[in-house]
């Protein structure tokens, strides 16, 4: 990884115009990583834009105040992509995960850099900084800024702490190790406020989100003698509450809080698209189940998006295949 970090530093030193982007439905790790890296680039005198396909969820808008996060609009941003010298994808390792931006990014003459901690990256980038053992992409960004001699001020520390806190499940997931806590200590010393950040991310819900959560949990079901729990969110539930896909972030972990549950699933119906979120405990490789439906992810947390499918049929198919993993 040291050689890749040094290669990134060389590329940054020799170029001026940068775009940072990440996956659809951005989360704390993707947004925090983008903002922290953007601040490093800005302080280094570079031109940098954060450009994402989807809007920033309300509970992460505090990061927008640390560095602007733009939502991609082809009529406004095509020229920015065309003129970029370097495009960096953070917390995502396949161009199809940046949706409508994917074709423009791939057609661009800019250097492509992938910084991520997910397995099995696609073959599209000129430089990869991949560490599957890192609990968050934000940790990789932290190491880069530290290696490069960059400044980790209060704003950068806030972005990095957000990235690491969210992707470690508030420091409780399996990859949380002593090094993560050492980094968190440094970020707190640099001015990150853990209470304020937690409140912004987890205690900043809208009424529509809470109503949707209530509907989802009221329909929770179990199978395989209580070893699998799942919730289903229909199109009608989204319409009734006025909530969106972003509002479902962090819903699926509720399924794993039930005694005896080893696998948790969430099915979300959005137009002609079914989103499936997969979670598991211990040694169950739930990403392998996600792969069966065109998805991927971490060993204990993965996802898939299935087009032109019926909700009831997908629920039955996933549940049938889930039996192999428990």
C-alpha positions, 0 to 999 in steps of 0.5 A: 500500500505504501507504493500506491500511496506514494504513486497517488501523491506523485499524481496529485503533485503533477496535476491541477484539476480533480473530480471526486465521486462515489457510489449511488445512495452515498453514505457516511464513508463515501461522503466523509472520504470525499470531503477529507480528500477534497480538503487536502487537494484544496489546501494543496492549491488544486481545483477540485469538485465533488460530484455525485449522482445522488443527492446528499442525504439530509443527515450528512449535509453538515459535510457539505458545509465543509466542502461543497458536494454537488449532485450530477447534472449532465447539462451543467457538469459534462464540461467539468468531467471533460476537462478533469485531469484526474478522476478519483472514485472513493468507496466504490470499485466499479464504474457502474456503481456511479450510474449515469456518470459512469459512461462520461467518466470512462470516456474521459481522458483523465487518469482514473484512481480507485480508493476503496476497501471492497473486494473484487474491483473492476478493471477500469482505473490507472491506479488502485488503492485497495485495502480489503482489511480496512474497515472504512475507505476513510481510514485509507484516506487518513493514511494518505493525508498523513503520509503526504504531510497534509493538514488534518484540521478540525474540518478534515478530522470531522469528515474522516471521523464520520467516514470511519464511525459510520462504516464501523457501525460506531466502532462495533463491526468485526474489522474494528481493531486497535488501529481504528481506535488510535486513528479515532483518538488522533481525529478527536485530538484534531477537533472532531466532536464525537457527540455532535457527529453522532447526533448529526448522523443518527439523531437527525431523522425526519418524521417521514423516515421514522414513519417508514421505519415503523411500517417496515418493522411492523411487517418484519418476518423470520424464517429458517427457525428464526435464523433469518429475519427480513423486512419488505418496503413496498412502493406504496410505503414510500409513497404513503410516508413521502420517504426515499431510498436514502431514508432506509439507510441503517434500517437493515441492522435492526433485523440482526438485533433479534436473538438467534438471527444470523442473516438479516435482509431488507427488500426495497421496491423502487419503480422497476428496481428491487434493492436488496440489503444483506447482513450477517453475523460471524463467518457467514459470507453474505456477499456470496448470496448477494453475488447470486443476484448480481450484487457484492460487498463485504463478508457481513454486509452487501447489497444488490439491485435487481432490475425489471423484477417483481418484489414478491418473486425476489423475496421468495428467491432470495429466501430460498437461496439464503438457506445455503448460508445458515 
